[in-house]
Amino acid sequence: MPYVTINYQGWDTHKKHFDLMNGKLNELDRGLSTLLEDLAQRGLLDSTVVWVGGEFGRSPKIQWDAPWNGGRSHHGACFSHLIAGGGFSGGHVIGSSDAKGEEVADRPVYPWDLLGSMYEQLGIDTTARLPHPQGLDMRVSPTEADGVTIGGRLREIMS
């Protein structure tokens, strides 16, 4: 299956987070809304998964002291991704954080849950074996037998 990856750099805001976000978020909003509208007009949105996210979130604690001047550190415990198109139904928020945005409070979604949900939407067998140079039993998507916590597929938004 064809895919496109767009790396939109500049989000590592250890310093001057709010100054940088004032520009970056406007650019992202304009670009993403244009992409979604174009895909919808061409009849491609239902067959195209649009995924916006990074490998971690930003700390809810703001570092006001120098040299950070309003920066935010990496925070992998709790963060958000956006999924659109590809047969996913829109307008849903899955899971929630605690009041401070520090920890997952409800309905965790792990990376393998998100990827597994996308694979299923695309018709990819998540239990299929993958080739491994050492002959290990590797699957497209891990299971609890692999020692990972499973939050569950995103069934509530999958068509």
DSSP file (Angstrom, degrees, kcal/mol; ACC not computed):
  #  RESIDUE AA STRUCTURE BP1 BP2  ACC     N-H-->O    O-->H-N    N-H-->O    O-->H-N    TCO  KAPPA ALPHA  PHI   PSI    X-CA   Y-CA   Z-CA
    1    1 A M              0   0    0      0, 0.0     2,-0.1     0, 0.0   121,-0.0   0.000 360.0 360.0 360.0 135.1    0.0    0.0    0.0
    2    2 A P        +     0   0    0      0, 0.0     2,-0.3     0, 0.0     0, 0.0  -0.402 360.0 175.4 -71.7 151.0    1.3    3.4   -0.8
    3    3 A Y        -     0   0    0     -2,-0.1     2,-0.4    45,-0.0    45,-0.0  -0.984  20.6-146.8-151.1 159.4    1.9    5.9    1.9
    4    4 A V        -     0   0    0     -2,-0.3     2,-0.5     2,-0.0     0, 0.0  -0.995   8.4-161.6-128.8 134.5    3.4    9.4    2.4
    5    5 A T        -     0   0    0     -2,-0.4     2,-0.6     2,-0.0    -2,-0.0  -0.972   2.6-165.9-115.9 130.3    5.2   10.7    5.5
    6    6 A I        -     0   0    0     -2,-0.5     2,-0.8     2,-0.0    -2,-0.0  -0.967   6.3-157.2-115.6 118.6    5.6   14.4    6.1
    7    7 A N        -     0   0    0     -2,-0.6     2,-0.8     2,-0.0    -2,-0.0  -0.858   9.1-173.8 -95.8 112.1    8.2   15.4    8.7
    8    8 A Y        -     0   0    0     -2,-0.8     3,-0.2     3,-0.0    -2,-0.0  -0.848  17.2-162.3-109.3  94.0    7.2   18.8    9.9
    9    9 A Q        +     0   0    0     -2,-0.8    -2,-0.0     1,-0.2     0, 0.0  -0.137  53.8  70.6 -80.1 168.7   10.1   19.8   12.2
   10   10 A G        +     0   0    0     14,-0.0    -1,-0.2     0, 0.0    14,-0.1   0.544  59.6 112.2 106.4  11.5   10.4   22.4   14.9
   11   11 A W        +     0   0    0     -3,-0.2     2,-1.9     1,-0.1    -2,-0.1   0.479  42.1 102.8 -93.9  -3.0    8.2   21.0   17.6
   12   12 A D        +     0   0    0      1,-0.1     2,-1.4     2,-0.0     3,-0.3  -0.553  52.0 176.8 -82.9  80.9   11.0   20.2   20.1
   13   13 A T        +     0   0    0     -2,-1.9    59,-2.3     1,-0.2     4,-0.3  -0.456  25.9 142.0 -95.7  63.2   10.2   23.2   22.3
   14   14 A H  S    S+     0   0    0     -2,-1.4     2,-0.4    57,-0.2    57,-0.2   0.791  75.8  41.4 -68.0 -26.0   12.5   23.0   25.2
   15   15 A K  S    S-     0   0    0     -3,-0.3    54,-0.2    56,-0.2     5,-0.2  -0.955 125.8  -3.3-125.4 143.1   12.8   26.8   25.0
   16   16 A K  S  > S+     0   0    0     52,-2.3     4,-2.2    -2,-0.4     5,-0.2   0.868  70.3 173.1  49.4  48.7   10.2   29.5   24.3
   17   17 A H  H  > S+     0   0    0     53,-1.0     4,-2.7    -4,-0.3     5,-0.2   0.901  71.9  46.9 -52.9 -50.0    7.4   26.9   23.8
   18   18 A F  H  > S+     0   0    0     52,-0.6     4,-1.7     1,-0.2    -1,-0.2   0.868 110.4  51.9 -69.8 -36.5    4.5   29.4   23.6
   19   19 A D  H  > S+     0   0    0      2,-0.2     4,-0.7     1,-0.2    -1,-0.2   0.936 114.8  43.5 -61.1 -46.0    6.3   31.8   21.1
   20   20 A L  H >X S+     0   0    0     -4,-2.2     4,-2.6     1,-0.2     3,-0.8   0.900 110.9  53.9 -67.7 -41.3    7.1   28.8   18.8
   21   21 A M  H 3X S+     0   0    0     -4,-2.7     4,-2.3     1,-0.2     5,-0.4   0.819  95.9  67.4 -66.1 -30.4    3.6   27.3   19.1
   22   22 A N  H 3< S+     0   0    0     -4,-1.7     4,-0.4    -5,-0.2    -1,-0.2   0.863 114.4  30.2 -57.3 -34.7    1.9   30.5   18.1
   23   23 A G  H <X S+     0   0    0     -3,-0.8     4,-2.1    -4,-0.7    -2,-0.2   0.892 120.1  50.6 -87.8 -47.1    3.4   30.0   14.6
   24   24 A K  H  X S+     0   0    0     -4,-2.6     4,-2.8     1,-0.2     5,-0.2   0.898 108.9  50.6 -62.2 -43.5    3.6   26.2   14.4
   25   25 A L  H  X S+     0   0    0     -4,-2.3     4,-2.5     1,-0.2    -1,-0.2   0.879 110.1  50.1 -66.7 -37.1    0.0   25.6   15.4
   26   26 A N  H  > S+     0   0    0     -5,-0.4     4,-2.2    -4,-0.4    -1,-0.2   0.917 112.6  47.6 -64.2 -42.7   -1.3   28.1   12.8
   27   27 A E  H  X S+     0   0    0     -4,-2.1     4,-2.6     2,-0.2     5,-0.2   0.926 113.3  47.7 -63.7 -44.7    0.8   26.5   10.1
   28   28 A L  H  X S+     0   0    0     -4,-2.8     4,-3.1     1,-0.2     5,-0.4   0.926 111.0  51.3 -62.4 -45.1   -0.4   23.0   11.1
   29   29 A D  H  X S+     0   0    0     -4,-2.5     4,-2.2     1,-0.2     5,-0.2   0.924 113.0  44.8 -59.8 -46.0   -4.0   24.1   11.2
   30   30 A R  H  X S+     0   0    0     -4,-2.2     4,-1.8     2,-0.2    -1,-0.2   0.931 117.9  43.4 -64.6 -45.7   -3.8   25.6    7.7
   31   31 A G  H  X S+     0   0    0     -4,-2.6     4,-2.3    -5,-0.2    -2,-0.2   0.918 116.6  45.5 -67.8 -44.5   -1.9   22.7    6.2
   32   32 A L  H  X S+     0   0    0     -4,-3.1     4,-2.7    -5,-0.2     5,-0.2   0.917 113.1  48.9 -67.8 -44.1   -4.0   19.9    7.8
   33   33 A S  H  X S+     0   0    0     -4,-2.2     4,-2.2    -5,-0.4    -1,-0.2   0.889 112.4  49.5 -64.5 -37.2   -7.3   21.5    7.0
   34   34 A T  H  X S+     0   0    0     -4,-1.8     4,-2.5    -5,-0.2    -2,-0.2   0.919 111.9  48.5 -65.2 -43.8   -6.3   22.0    3.4
   35   35 A L  H  X S+     0   0    0     -4,-2.3     4,-2.7     2,-0.2     5,-0.2   0.942 113.1  46.4 -61.2 -48.9   -5.2   18.4    3.1
   36   36 A L  H  X S+     0   0    0     -4,-2.7     4,-2.3     1,-0.2    -1,-0.2   0.899 113.8  48.3 -63.0 -41.7   -8.4   17.0    4.7
   37   37 A E  H  X S+     0   0    0     -4,-2.2     4,-2.6    -5,-0.2    -1,-0.2   0.914 112.5  48.7 -64.6 -43.1  -10.6   19.2    2.5
   38   38 A D  H  X S+     0   0    0     -4,-2.5     4,-1.8     2,-0.2     6,-0.2   0.925 112.1  48.1 -63.5 -45.4   -8.6   18.3   -0.7
   39   39 A L  H  <>S+     0   0    0     -4,-2.7     5,-2.9     1,-0.2     6,-1.1   0.908 113.1  48.8 -61.7 -41.7   -8.8   14.5    0.1
   40   40 A A  H ><5S+     0   0    0     -4,-2.3     3,-1.3     4,-0.2    -2,-0.2   0.927 110.2  50.3 -64.5 -45.0  -12.6   14.8    0.8
   41   41 A Q  H 3<5S+     0   0    0     -4,-2.6    -1,-0.2     1,-0.3    -2,-0.2   0.835 112.3  47.9 -63.0 -32.8  -13.2   16.8   -2.4
   42   42 A R  T 3<5S-     0   0    0     -4,-1.8    -1,-0.3    -5,-0.2    -2,-0.2   0.453 114.8-116.1 -87.3  -0.9  -11.4   14.1   -4.4
   43   43 A G  T < 5S+     0   0    0     -3,-1.3    -3,-0.2    -4,-0.4    -2,-0.1   0.744  87.2 111.2  73.2  23.5  -13.2   11.3   -2.7
   44   44 A L    > < +     0   0    0     -5,-2.9     3,-0.7    -6,-0.2     4,-0.4   0.520  45.3  86.1-106.0  -8.8  -10.0   10.0   -1.2
   45   45 A L  G >  S+     0   0    0     -6,-1.1    41,-2.6     1,-0.2     3,-1.1   0.882  85.9  55.5 -65.9 -37.7  -10.5   10.7    2.5
   46   46 A D  G 3  S+     0   0    0      1,-0.2    -1,-0.2    39,-0.2    -2,-0.1   0.749 115.2  39.2 -66.9 -21.9  -12.4    7.5    3.3
   47   47 A S  G <  S+     0   0    0     -3,-0.7     2,-0.5    39,-0.1    -1,-0.2   0.297 106.3  76.9-108.8   8.5   -9.5    5.4    1.9
   48   48 A T    <   -     0   0    0     -3,-1.1    38,-1.0    -4,-0.4     2,-0.6  -0.976  66.4-149.1-124.5 122.2   -6.7    7.5    3.3
   49   49 A V  E     -A   85   0A   0     -2,-0.5     2,-0.5    36,-0.2    36,-0.2  -0.795  11.6-163.2 -87.4 125.6   -5.6    7.5    7.0
   50   50 A V  E     -A   84   0A   0     34,-2.9    34,-2.4    -2,-0.6     2,-0.4  -0.954  10.9-177.3-109.0 123.1   -4.2   10.9    8.1
   51   51 A W  E     -A   83   0A   0     -2,-0.5     2,-0.5    32,-0.2    32,-0.2  -0.984   8.9-174.4-128.1 124.9   -2.2   10.6   11.3
   52   52 A V  E     +A   82   0A   0     30,-2.7    30,-2.6    -2,-0.4     2,-0.3  -0.980  35.2 100.4-120.6 122.0   -0.7   13.6   13.2
   53   53 A G        -     0   0    0     -2,-0.5     2,-0.2    28,-0.2    28,-0.1  -0.982  47.9-129.2-179.1 176.3    1.5   12.9   16.1
   54   54 A G        -     0   0    0     26,-0.4     3,-0.1    -2,-0.3    25,-0.0  -0.669  39.7 -94.1-131.3-172.8    5.0   12.6   17.5
   55   55 A E  S    S+     0   0    0     -2,-0.2     2,-0.3     1,-0.1     0, 0.0   0.549 102.0   0.6 -88.3  -6.2    6.9   10.2   19.6
   56   56 A F  S    S-     0   0    0     24,-0.1    20,-0.2    21,-0.0    -1,-0.1  -0.969  71.8-113.6-165.3 169.5    6.2   11.8   22.9
   57   57 A G  E     -B   75   0B   0     18,-2.4    18,-2.2    -2,-0.3     2,-0.4  -0.281  34.7 -97.3 -98.6-170.9    4.3   14.8   24.4
   58   58 A R  E     -B   74   0B   0     16,-0.2    16,-0.2    20,-0.1    15,-0.1  -0.885  43.3 -98.5-110.6 143.6    5.4   17.9   26.2
   59   59 A S        -     0   0    0     14,-3.2    16,-0.1    -2,-0.4    43,-0.1  -0.288  20.0-137.7 -58.8 138.7    5.5   18.2   29.9
   60   60 A P  S    S+     0   0    0      0, 0.0     2,-0.6     0, 0.0    -1,-0.2   0.652  85.3  89.2 -71.5 -12.0    2.6   20.0   31.4
   61   61 A K  S    S-     0   0    0     12,-0.1    12,-0.5    41,-0.0     2,-0.4  -0.765  75.3-143.1 -89.6 124.4    5.1   21.7   33.7
   62   62 A I        -     0   0    0     -2,-0.6     2,-0.9    10,-0.1    10,-0.2  -0.701   2.5-143.3 -90.0 134.5    6.4   24.9   32.2
   63   63 A Q  B     +C   71   0C   0      8,-2.9     7,-2.2    -2,-0.4     8,-1.6  -0.825  26.2 169.6 -99.5  98.2   10.0   25.8   32.8
   64   64 A W        +     0   0    0     -2,-0.9     5,-0.2     5,-0.2    -1,-0.2   0.714  46.1  94.5 -83.7 -21.5   10.1   29.6   33.1
   65   65 A D  S >> S-     0   0    0      4,-0.1     4,-1.5     3,-0.1     3,-1.3  -0.279  83.2 -56.9 -72.9 158.1   13.6   30.0   34.4
   66   66 A A  T 34 S+     0   0    0      1,-0.3    -1,-0.1     2,-0.2    -2,-0.1  -0.445 117.9  23.6 -68.1 146.3   16.6   30.7   32.1
   67   67 A P  T 34 S+     0   0    0      0, 0.0    -1,-0.3     0, 0.0    -2,-0.0  -0.973 125.1  51.8 -90.1   7.4   17.7   29.3   29.7
   68   68 A W  T <4 S-     0   0    0     -3,-1.3   -52,-2.3   -53,-0.1   -51,-0.2   0.868  71.9-172.7 -77.0 -37.1   14.2   27.7   29.0
   69   69 A N  S  < S-     0   0    0     -4,-1.5    -5,-0.2     1,-0.2    -4,-0.1   0.888  81.7 -19.2  47.8  52.6   12.2   30.9   29.1
   70   70 A G  S    S+     0   0    0     -7,-2.2   -53,-1.0    -5,-0.2   -52,-0.6   0.758 102.7 150.0  91.7  26.9    8.8   29.1   29.0
   71   71 A G  B     -C   63   0C   0     -8,-1.6    -8,-2.9    -6,-0.2     2,-0.4  -0.355  35.2-142.8 -88.0 171.0   10.0   25.8   27.6
   72   72 A R        -     0   0    0    -59,-2.3   -10,-0.1   -10,-0.2     3,-0.1  -1.000  11.8-136.6-136.9 136.4    8.6   22.3   28.1
   73   73 A S        -     0   0    0    -12,-0.5   -14,-3.2    -2,-0.4   -60,-0.1  -0.243  39.7 -75.4 -82.9 173.0   10.5   19.1   28.5
   74   74 A H  E     -B   58   0B   0    -16,-0.2     2,-0.3   -62,-0.1   -16,-0.2  -0.371  45.7-172.8 -64.0 147.7    9.7   15.7   26.9
   75   75 A H  E     +B   57   0B   0    -18,-2.2   -18,-2.4   -16,-0.1     3,-0.3  -0.814  15.8 169.8-149.2 104.1    6.8   13.8   28.4
   76   76 A G        +     0   0    0     -2,-0.3     3,-0.2   -20,-0.2    -1,-0.1   0.534  64.6  78.6 -93.2  -6.5    6.0   10.3   27.3
   77   77 A A  S    S+     0   0    0      1,-0.3    27,-0.4    25,-0.1     2,-0.3   0.788 107.1  10.1 -75.0 -26.7    3.5    9.3   30.0
   78   78 A C  S    S+     0   0    0     -3,-0.3     2,-0.3    25,-0.1    -1,-0.3  -0.902  75.4 133.5-158.9 120.0    0.5   11.1   28.4
   79   79 A F        -     0   0    0     -2,-0.3     2,-0.3    -3,-0.2   -22,-0.1  -0.966  37.9-109.9-161.2 174.3    0.1   12.8   25.0
   80   80 A S        -     0   0    0     -2,-0.3   -26,-0.4   -24,-0.1     2,-0.3  -0.787  16.5-172.5-119.2 153.7   -2.3   13.1   22.0
   81   81 A H        -     0   0    0     -2,-0.3     2,-0.4   -28,-0.1   -28,-0.2  -0.941  18.9-135.8-133.2 157.9   -2.5   12.0   18.4
   82   82 A L  E     -A   52   0A   0    -30,-2.6   -30,-2.7    -2,-0.3     2,-0.4  -0.966  17.9-174.0-117.6 132.3   -5.0   13.0   15.7
   83   83 A I  E     +A   51   0A   0     -2,-0.4     2,-0.3   -32,-0.2   -32,-0.2  -0.989   9.7 168.2-125.1 133.6   -6.5   10.4   13.3
   84   84 A A  E     -A   50   0A   0    -34,-2.4   -34,-2.9    -2,-0.4     5,-0.1  -0.973  43.9  -0.9-140.9 156.2   -8.7   11.3   10.4
   85   85 A G  E >  S+A   49   0A   0      3,-0.3     3,-2.2    -2,-0.3   -39,-0.2  -0.172  71.2 104.5  69.8-160.4  -10.1    9.5    7.3
   86   86 A G  T 3  S-     0   0    0    -41,-2.6   -40,-0.2   -38,-1.0   -37,-0.2   0.689 117.6 -57.0  58.9  23.0   -9.4    5.9    6.4
   87   87 A G  T 3  S+     0   0    0      1,-0.4    72,-0.8   -42,-0.3    -1,-0.3   0.382 102.7 132.3  89.2  -5.3  -12.8    4.7    7.6
   88   88 A F  B <   -D  158   0D   0     -3,-2.2    -1,-0.4    70,-0.2    -3,-0.3  -0.615  60.1-122.0 -76.2 139.1  -12.4    6.1   11.1
   89   89 A S        -     0   0    0     68,-3.0     3,-0.3    -2,-0.3    -1,-0.0  -0.660  31.6-131.0 -83.0 140.0  -15.5    8.0   12.3
   90   90 A G  S    S+     0   0    0     -2,-0.3    -1,-0.1     1,-0.2    -6,-0.1  -0.215  73.4  51.5 -86.6 173.4  -14.7   11.6   13.3
   91   91 A G  S    S+     0   0    0      1,-0.2     2,-0.4    -2,-0.0    -1,-0.2   0.714  77.1 124.6  78.8  23.6  -15.5   13.7   16.2
   92   92 A H        -     0   0    0     -3,-0.3     2,-0.5    65,-0.0    -1,-0.2  -0.909  44.2-159.6-119.3 143.9  -14.3   11.3   19.0
   93   93 A V        -     0   0    0     -2,-0.4     2,-0.6     3,-0.0     3,-0.0  -0.989  14.2-160.2-114.8 127.5  -11.9   11.7   21.8
   94   94 A I        -     0   0    0     -2,-0.5    15,-0.1    15,-0.0    12,-0.0  -0.942  55.0  -6.3-113.7 122.1  -10.6    8.4   23.2
   95   95 A G        -     0   0    0     -2,-0.6     2,-0.3    13,-0.1    12,-0.2  -0.073  66.5-132.1  86.4 170.3   -9.2    8.4   26.7
   96   96 A S  E     -E  106   0E   0     10,-2.0     9,-2.9    -2,-0.0    10,-1.8  -0.981   5.9-127.8-155.8 162.1   -8.4   11.2   29.1
   97   97 A S  E     -E  104   0E   0     -2,-0.3     7,-0.2     7,-0.3   -19,-0.0  -0.565  37.3 -90.7-104.0 172.3   -5.6   12.5   31.3
   98   98 A D    >   -     0   0    0      5,-2.2     3,-1.7    -2,-0.2    -1,-0.2  -0.213  56.7 -85.3 -71.1 176.8   -5.7   13.5   34.9
   99   99 A A  T 3  S+     0   0    0      1,-0.3    -1,-0.1     2,-0.1    -2,-0.0   0.759 130.5  45.4 -60.0 -27.2   -6.4   17.1   35.8
  100  100 A K  T 3  S-     0   0    0      3,-0.1    -1,-0.3   -39,-0.0    -2,-0.0   0.466 108.6-119.5 -96.2  -2.3   -2.8   18.2   35.3
  101  101 A G  S <  S+     0   0    0     -3,-1.7   -23,-0.1     2,-0.2    -2,-0.1   0.752  81.8 116.3  71.7  23.2   -2.2   16.3   32.0
  102  102 A E  S    S+     0   0    0      1,-0.2     2,-0.3   -43,-0.1   -25,-0.1   0.810  72.6  19.8 -93.5 -33.4    0.5   14.2   33.7
  103  103 A E  S    S-     0   0    0    -26,-0.0    -5,-2.2   -25,-0.0     2,-0.3  -0.934  83.9 -96.2-137.8 155.9   -0.9   10.7   33.5
  104  104 A V  E     +E   97   0E   0    -27,-0.4    -7,-0.3    -2,-0.3     3,-0.1  -0.597  36.1 178.9 -70.6 129.3   -3.5    8.7   31.6
  105  105 A A  E     +     0   0E   0     -9,-2.9     2,-0.3    -2,-0.3    -8,-0.2   0.750  62.7  14.9-101.1 -33.0   -6.7    8.6   33.7
  106  106 A D  E    S+E   96   0E   0    -10,-1.8   -10,-2.0     1,-0.2    -1,-0.3  -0.998 116.5   0.8-149.8 139.0   -9.0    6.7   31.4
  107  107 A R        -     0   0    0     -2,-0.3    -1,-0.2   -12,-0.2    -2,-0.1   0.945  69.2-150.1  56.1  66.9   -8.8    4.4   28.3
  108  108 A P        -     0   0    0      0, 0.0     2,-0.5     0, 0.0    -1,-0.1  -0.358   6.7-158.4 -64.1 145.7   -5.1    4.2   27.5
  109  109 A V        -     0   0    0    -15,-0.1    44,-0.1    41,-0.0    41,-0.1  -0.984   8.5-157.4-125.7 118.1   -4.2    3.8   23.9
  110  110 A Y    >>  -     0   0    0     -2,-0.5     4,-2.2    42,-0.1     3,-0.8  -0.537  31.6-105.7 -92.3 160.1   -0.7    2.3   23.3
  111  111 A P  H 3> S+     0   0    0      0, 0.0     4,-2.8     0, 0.0     5,-0.2   0.887 122.0  51.2 -52.5 -42.2    1.3    2.8   20.0
  112  112 A W  H 3> S+     0   0    0      1,-0.2     4,-2.2     2,-0.2     5,-0.1   0.791 107.5  54.0 -69.2 -26.8    0.6   -0.9   19.0
  113  113 A D  H <> S+     0   0    0     -3,-0.8     4,-2.2     2,-0.2    41,-0.4   0.932 111.6  44.7 -67.3 -45.7   -3.1   -0.3   19.6
  114  114 A L  H  X S+     0   0    0     -4,-2.2     4,-2.1     2,-0.2    -2,-0.2   0.944 117.3  43.8 -64.1 -49.3   -3.2    2.7   17.3
  115  115 A L  H  X S+     0   0    0     -4,-2.8     4,-2.9     1,-0.2    -1,-0.2   0.914 112.7  52.5 -63.2 -42.5   -1.1    0.9   14.6
  116  116 A G  H  X S+     0   0    0     -4,-2.2     4,-2.4    -5,-0.2    -1,-0.2   0.879 108.6  51.1 -61.4 -37.9   -3.1   -2.3   14.9
  117  117 A S  H  X S+     0   0    0     -4,-2.2     4,-2.1     2,-0.2    -1,-0.2   0.904 111.3  47.5 -65.3 -41.5   -6.3   -0.3   14.5
  118  118 A M  H  X S+     0   0    0     -4,-2.1     4,-1.9     2,-0.2    -2,-0.2   0.927 110.8  51.5 -65.1 -44.5   -4.9    1.3   11.4
  119  119 A Y  H  <>S+     0   0    0     -4,-2.9     5,-3.1     1,-0.2     4,-0.4   0.928 110.0  49.4 -57.6 -45.8   -3.7   -2.0   10.0
  120  120 A E  H ><5S+     0   0    0     -4,-2.4     3,-1.4     1,-0.2    -1,-0.2   0.913 109.4  51.4 -61.3 -42.4   -7.2   -3.5   10.5
  121  121 A Q  H 3<5S+     0   0    0     -4,-2.1    -1,-0.2     1,-0.3    -2,-0.2   0.841 111.0  49.2 -61.8 -32.8   -8.8   -0.6    8.8
  122  122 A L  T 3<5S-     0   0    0     -4,-1.9    -1,-0.3    -5,-0.1    -2,-0.2   0.419 120.9-108.9 -88.0   1.1   -6.4   -1.1    5.8
  123  123 A G  T < 5 +     0   0    0     -3,-1.4     2,-0.5    -4,-0.4    -3,-0.2   0.694  68.0 147.5  81.7  18.9   -7.2   -4.8    5.7
  124  124 A I      < -     0   0    0     -5,-3.1     2,-0.7    -6,-0.2    -1,-0.3  -0.776  53.0-121.8 -91.4 128.9   -3.8   -5.9    7.0
  125  125 A D    >   -     0   0    0     -2,-0.5     3,-1.3     1,-0.2    15,-0.2  -0.579  20.4-162.4 -70.9 110.8   -3.9   -9.1    9.1
  126  126 A T  T 3  S+     0   0    0     -2,-0.7    15,-1.9     1,-0.3    -1,-0.2   0.626  87.8  55.0 -73.4 -12.4   -2.4   -8.1   12.5
  127  127 A T  T 3  S+     0   0    0     13,-0.2    -1,-0.3    12,-0.1    -2,-0.1   0.463  80.8 121.5 -96.9  -1.8   -1.7  -11.7   13.5
  128  128 A A    <   -     0   0    0     -3,-1.3    12,-1.8     1,-0.1     2,-0.2  -0.269  67.2-112.7 -62.5 146.2    0.3  -12.4   10.3
  129  129 A R  E     -F  139   0F   0     10,-0.2    10,-0.3    11,-0.1    -1,-0.1  -0.541  25.4-147.9 -78.8 144.7    3.9  -13.6   10.9
  130  130 A L  E     -F  138   0F   0      8,-3.0     8,-0.6    -2,-0.2     2,-0.1  -0.867  26.3-102.1-108.9 146.9    6.8  -11.3    9.8
  131  131 A P        -     0   0    0      0, 0.0     6,-0.0     0, 0.0     3,-0.0  -0.434  39.2-171.1 -66.2 142.1   10.1  -12.6    8.6
  132  132 A H    >   -     0   0    0     -2,-0.1     3,-2.1     1,-0.1     6,-0.0  -0.996  27.1-136.3-138.2 130.7   12.8  -12.5   11.2
  133  133 A P  T 3  S+     0   0    0      0, 0.0    -1,-0.1     0, 0.0     0, 0.0   0.734 108.3  44.7 -61.0 -22.7   16.6  -13.1   10.5
  134  134 A Q  T 3  S-     0   0    0      2,-0.0     0, 0.0    -3,-0.0     0, 0.0   0.294 116.7-111.2-103.3   8.8   16.8  -15.2   13.7
  135  135 A G    <   +     0   0    0     -3,-2.1     2,-0.0     1,-0.2     0, 0.0   0.639  60.7 159.5  75.2  14.2   13.6  -17.1   13.1
  136  136 A L        -     0   0    0      1,-0.1     2,-1.4    -5,-0.0    -1,-0.2  -0.343  52.3-106.8 -68.8 152.4   11.7  -15.5   16.0
  137  137 A D        +     0   0    0     -8,-0.1     2,-0.4    -6,-0.0    -1,-0.1  -0.664  51.8 172.7 -82.2  92.1    7.9  -15.6   15.9
  138  138 A M  E     -F  130   0F   0     -2,-1.4    -8,-3.0    -8,-0.6     2,-0.3  -0.860  13.3-161.1-106.8 137.3    7.2  -12.0   15.1
  139  139 A R  E     -F  129   0F   0     -2,-0.4   -10,-0.2   -10,-0.3   -12,-0.1  -0.757  31.9-113.4-114.1 160.8    3.7  -10.7   14.3
  140  140 A V  S    S+     0   0    0    -12,-1.8   -13,-0.2    -2,-0.3   -14,-0.1   0.900 108.3  22.1 -57.1 -42.2    2.5   -7.6   12.6
  141  141 A S  S    S-     0   0    0    -15,-1.9    -1,-0.2   -13,-0.2   -28,-0.0  -0.994  90.0-118.7-130.8 134.7    1.0   -6.4   15.9
  142  142 A P        -     0   0    0      0, 0.0     2,-0.2     0, 0.0   -26,-0.0  -0.197  24.0-156.2 -69.7 162.9    2.1   -7.5   19.4
  143  143 A T    > > -     0   0    0    -16,-0.0     3,-1.8     7,-0.0     5,-0.9  -0.762  39.0 -93.2-125.8 175.1   -0.2   -9.2   21.8
  144  144 A E  G > 5S+     0   0    0      1,-0.3     3,-2.0    -2,-0.2    -1,-0.0   0.805 123.0  68.3 -60.6 -27.5   -0.1   -9.5   25.6
  145  145 A A  G 3 5S+     0   0    0      1,-0.3    -1,-0.3     2,-0.1     0, 0.0   0.741  92.2  60.7 -62.3 -21.7    1.8  -12.8   25.1
  146  146 A D  G < 5S-     0   0    0     -3,-1.8    -1,-0.3     2,-0.1    -2,-0.2   0.420 124.7-104.0 -85.0   1.4    4.6  -10.6   23.8
  147  147 A G  T < 5S+     0   0    0     -3,-2.0     2,-0.3     1,-0.3    -3,-0.2   0.679  80.6 124.4  87.2  18.0    4.8   -8.9   27.2
  148  148 A V      < -     0   0    0     -5,-0.9     2,-0.4     0, 0.0    -1,-0.3  -0.806  63.8-114.3-109.8 153.8    3.0   -5.6   26.3
  149  149 A T        -     0   0    0     -2,-0.3     2,-0.6    -3,-0.1   -39,-0.1  -0.718  28.5-148.0 -82.8 131.7    0.0   -4.0   27.8
  150  150 A I        -     0   0    0     -2,-0.4     3,-0.1     1,-0.1   -41,-0.0  -0.901  20.0-179.4-106.1 121.0   -2.9   -3.9   25.4
  151  151 A G        -     0   0    0     -2,-0.6    -1,-0.1     1,-0.2     2,-0.1   0.716  52.9-107.0 -86.6 -23.5   -5.3   -1.0   25.7
  152  152 A G        -     0   0    0      2,-0.0    -1,-0.2   -42,-0.0   -42,-0.1  -0.089  33.6 -68.6 112.1 149.5   -7.5   -2.3   22.9
  153  153 A R        -     0   0    0      1,-0.1     2,-1.5    -2,-0.1     3,-0.3  -0.228  52.1-105.0 -64.7 161.5   -8.2   -1.4   19.3
  154  154 A L    >>  +     0   0    0    -41,-0.4     3,-2.2     1,-0.2     4,-0.6  -0.292  61.6 152.0 -85.9  51.2  -10.1    1.8   18.6
  155  155 A R  G >4  +     0   0    0     -2,-1.5     3,-0.9     1,-0.3    -1,-0.2   0.799  60.2  68.7 -56.0 -33.4  -13.3   -0.1   17.8
  156  156 A E  G 34 S+     0   0    0     -3,-0.3    -1,-0.3     1,-0.3    -2,-0.1   0.686 113.0  29.9 -64.8 -15.9  -15.5    2.8   18.9
  157  157 A I  G <4 S+     0   0    0     -3,-2.2   -68,-3.0   -69,-0.0     2,-0.4   0.334  97.5 101.8-122.8   6.3  -14.3    4.8   15.9
  158  158 A M  B <<   D   88   0D   0     -3,-0.9   -70,-0.2    -4,-0.6   -71,-0.1  -0.751 360.0 360.0 -92.6 136.8  -13.6    2.0   13.4
  159  159 A S              0   0    0    -72,-0.8    -1,-0.1    -2,-0.4   -71,-0.1   0.489 360.0 360.0 -83.2 360.0  -16.2    1.4   10.7
